[in-house]
Amino acid sequence: MIVVGGGVAGVAAAVAAARNGAKTLLMEKQVVLGGLATIGLISWYEPLCDGKGTQMVTGIAEELIKLSVKYGFDRLPEKWGGEGKYAACNERYSTHFSPGIFALAMLEYLEENGVSLRLDTLATYPDVENGVCKGILVETVGGREYFPAKMVVDATGDACICDRAGIPTELGNNYFSYITHEIDREGAKELAETGDFRTARKWKNAGSDLFGNGNPEGKGFIQVISADDVTEYMIWGGKQVLKRLKSEDKDSRDVMSIPLMPQFRKIRRIVGEAEFDGSEDGIVIEDSVGVFGDFRKAGRHFQLPYASLYNRKVGNLFAGGRIISAKDDGWELTRVIPVAALSGEAAGTAAALCVKEKCSNHMLDRKKLQEALHVSGVKTQF
Ligand SMILES: Cc1cc2nc3c(=O)[nH]c(=O)nc-3n(C[C@H](O)[C@H](O)[C@H](O)COP(=O)(O)OP(=O)(O)OC[C@H]3O[C@@H](n4cnc5c(N)ncnc54)[C@H](O)[C@@H]3O)c2cc1C
């Protein structure tokens, strides 16, 4: 089977599929894994807990949070398995991580789990006939290629495969954000004094936070319809940073990294068999494939419906990550790293079971899927 997109969701989907017996190929258009979490510089893993001391998200999403700090200087909070003098950086089960180190660790993780990887491989079109995706067309440095597939997981962050396969999709609204990673004299001094590298790496946002605070005047929401929108966004962000840099002492700081992919929060999502809308706080869902909290507010509990991962129009295609069928506040809740990994794992597991059972997405036995997720440590009920 094929997983398109090597962000956290795609990595989780591919590992889950391979562990469940599917011969799995992960294709990624960039040459680095991790998507927004790494080359997009979003190096803060939102919490796996509910903010009241109970762990919600488990399974591969938890393996990934551990992996994100395994070889770097960041630490998990003491309560959640951290150690040493950097412990307890936050009460919630969340952490900063080094994007570069996390990306390298994911390469090793894929290899250990038997996933085949194809970098620099842009999936262009799904080959769909009579509701079945028979393969994926790609463009690479070697030209056009075709990969046949029994099952496909779209984890592209923009649902381009599902969209081009004829599945209904919706566009998201985005504020302008442009986050860079920087170092300055004060941070370097603190690092020299304390030995703590975390004091040296600084997030700087030239635009808006997730609530719209800081959105440039006169600019409303941006939707991503064409490369022109992406270009406008990247030029706008770059200009803001350059304007600030010009006003600073040029010997006082360095920009360690600019974002290497556009930092849109919500590009496009599928309209699946169920639409999770965020009003389901505390509600038990029969076909739940995982539980999670609200990264913004303590004490909320949600279950992710299996039916938000597909649309039966194409029986062997799943969505994972920030493109699943979640609308309104549901999209906000499900797009963050831990929940993207959770839905990725669910999509990959379901796809592998569909191969085994020779069935299409809507025919899969929910109980069998939940059992497989439990084996991987995923909690599907509160
Ligand atoms: C400004 C901003 C701040 C955020 N802050 C946080 C935060 O603090 N904490 C948090 O947990 N989350 C945060 N998020 C959300 C989070 O970073 C992402 O939603 C999450 O990382 C999405 O993961 P994903 O794997 O679903 O998608 P992506 O990370 O977008 O991965 C998709 C991958 O697919 C690849 N791809 C796309 N199209 C193709 C194709 N056609 N062929 C091959 N490969 C393809 C891409 O290159 C990419 O690697 C933030 C997001 C933004 C934009």
The ligand as an SDF file (V2000), in Angstrom:
LIG
                    3D

 53 58  0  0  0  0  0  0  0  0999 V2000
    1.6130   28.3610   12.1670 C   0  0  0  0  0  0  0  0  0  0  0  0
    1.2890   26.9960   12.7360 C   0  0  0  0  0  0  0  0  0  0  0  0
    1.4690   26.7630   14.0900 C   0  0  0  0  0  0  0  0  0  0  0  0
    1.1910   25.4840   14.6080 C   0  0  0  0  0  0  0  0  0  0  0  0
    1.4470   25.2370   15.9400 N   0  0  0  0  0  0  0  0  0  0  0  0
    1.3560   23.9830   16.4060 C   0  0  0  0  0  0  0  0  0  0  0  0
    1.8690   23.6600   17.6940 C   0  0  0  0  0  0  0  0  0  0  0  0
    2.3900   24.5020   18.4120 O   0  0  0  0  0  0  0  0  0  0  0  0
    1.7650   22.3470   18.1020 N   0  0  0  0  0  0  0  0  0  0  0  0
    1.1740   21.3850   17.3350 C   0  0  0  0  0  0  0  0  0  0  0  0
    1.0770   20.2360   17.7920 O   0  0  0  0  0  0  0  0  0  0  0  0
    0.6910   21.6670   16.1030 N   0  0  0  0  0  0  0  0  0  0  0  0
    0.8060   22.9310   15.6150 C   0  0  0  0  0  0  0  0  0  0  0  0
    0.4240   23.2050   14.3340 N   0  0  0  0  0  0  0  0  0  0  0  0
   -0.2380   22.1570   13.5340 C   0  0  0  0  0  0  0  0  0  0  0  0
    0.6980   21.0410   13.0920 C   0  0  0  0  0  0  0  0  0  0  0  0
    2.0020   21.5070   12.9010 O   0  0  0  0  0  0  0  0  0  0  0  0
    0.2450   20.3870   11.7810 C   0  0  0  0  0  0  0  0  0  0  0  0
   -1.1240   20.4390   11.5840 O   0  0  0  0  0  0  0  0  0  0  0  0
    0.6950   18.9340   11.7290 C   0  0  0  0  0  0  0  0  0  0  0  0
    2.1130   18.9090   11.8560 O   0  0  0  0  0  0  0  0  0  0  0  0
    0.2030   18.3320   10.4210 C   0  0  0  0  0  0  0  0  0  0  0  0
    0.7950   17.0970   10.1530 O   0  0  0  0  0  0  0  0  0  0  0  0
    0.3860   16.2900    8.8340 P   0  0  0  0  0  0  0  0  0  0  0  0
    1.3050   15.1440    8.7550 O   0  0  0  0  0  0  0  0  0  0  0  0
   -1.0770   16.0520    8.8280 O   0  0  0  0  0  0  0  0  0  0  0  0
    0.6430   17.2910    7.6140 O   0  0  0  0  0  0  0  0  0  0  0  0
    2.0190   17.9850    7.0840 P   0  0  0  0  0  0  0  0  0  0  0  0
    2.9260   18.2810    8.1870 O   0  0  0  0  0  0  0  0  0  0  0  0
    1.5590   19.0980    6.2010 O   0  0  0  0  0  0  0  0  0  0  0  0
    2.6580   16.8440    6.2060 O   0  0  0  0  0  0  0  0  0  0  0  0
    2.2690   16.5850    4.8900 C   0  0  0  0  0  0  0  0  0  0  0  0
    3.4610   16.0420    4.1240 C   0  0  0  0  0  0  0  0  0  0  0  0
    3.0310   15.6270    2.8430 O   0  0  0  0  0  0  0  0  0  0  0  0
    3.9600   16.0530    1.8670 C   0  0  0  0  0  0  0  0  0  0  0  0
    3.2220   16.2000    0.6100 N   0  0  0  0  0  0  0  0  0  0  0  0
    2.2420   17.0720    0.3210 C   0  0  0  0  0  0  0  0  0  0  0  0
    1.7830   16.8660   -0.9200 N   0  0  0  0  0  0  0  0  0  0  0  0
    2.4830   15.8340   -1.4310 C   0  0  0  0  0  0  0  0  0  0  0  0
    2.4610   15.1600   -2.6850 C   0  0  0  0  0  0  0  0  0  0  0  0
    1.6070   15.5110   -3.6370 N   0  0  0  0  0  0  0  0  0  0  0  0
    3.3360   14.1500   -2.8830 N   0  0  0  0  0  0  0  0  0  0  0  0
    4.2060   13.7780   -1.9120 C   0  0  0  0  0  0  0  0  0  0  0  0
    4.2720   14.3960   -0.7140 N   0  0  0  0  0  0  0  0  0  0  0  0
    3.4080   15.3960   -0.4710 C   0  0  0  0  0  0  0  0  0  0  0  0
    4.4770   17.3810    2.4130 C   0  0  0  0  0  0  0  0  0  0  0  0
    5.7240   17.7310    1.8620 O   0  0  0  0  0  0  0  0  0  0  0  0
    4.5560   17.0740    3.9090 C   0  0  0  0  0  0  0  0  0  0  0  0
    5.7930   16.5210    4.2660 O   0  0  0  0  0  0  0  0  0  0  0  0
    0.6940   24.4640   13.7730 C   0  0  0  0  0  0  0  0  0  0  0  0
    0.5200   24.7150   12.3980 C   0  0  0  0  0  0  0  0  0  0  0  0
    0.8290   25.9570   11.8830 C   0  0  0  0  0  0  0  0  0  0  0  0
    0.6740   26.1970   10.4210 C   0  0  0  0  0  0  0  0  0  0  0  0
  1  2  1  0
  2  3  1  0
  2 52  2  0
  3  4  2  0
  4  5  1  0
  4 50  1  0
  5  6  2  0
  6  7  1  0
  6 13  1  0
  7  8  2  0
  7  9  1  0
  9 10  1  0
 10 11  2  0
 10 12  1  0
 12 13  2  0
 13 14  1  0
 14 15  1  0
 14 50  1  0
 15 16  1  0
 16 17  1  0
 16 18  1  0
 18 19  1  0
 18 20  1  0
 20 21  1  0
 20 22  1  0
 22 23  1  0
 23 24  1  0
 24 25  2  0
 24 26  1  0
 24 27  1  0
 27 28  1  0
 28 29  2  0
 28 30  1  0
 28 31  1  0
 31 32  1  0
 32 33  1  0
 33 34  1  0
 33 48  1  0
 34 35  1  0
 35 36  1  0
 35 46  1  0
 36 37  1  0
 36 45  1  0
 37 38  2  0
 38 39  1  0
 39 40  1  0
 39 45  2  0
 40 41  1  0
 40 42  2  0
 42 43  1  0
 43 44  2  0
 44 45  1  0
 46 47  1  0
 46 48  1  0
 48 49  1  0
 50 51  2  0
 51 52  1  0
 52 53  1  0
M  END
$$$$
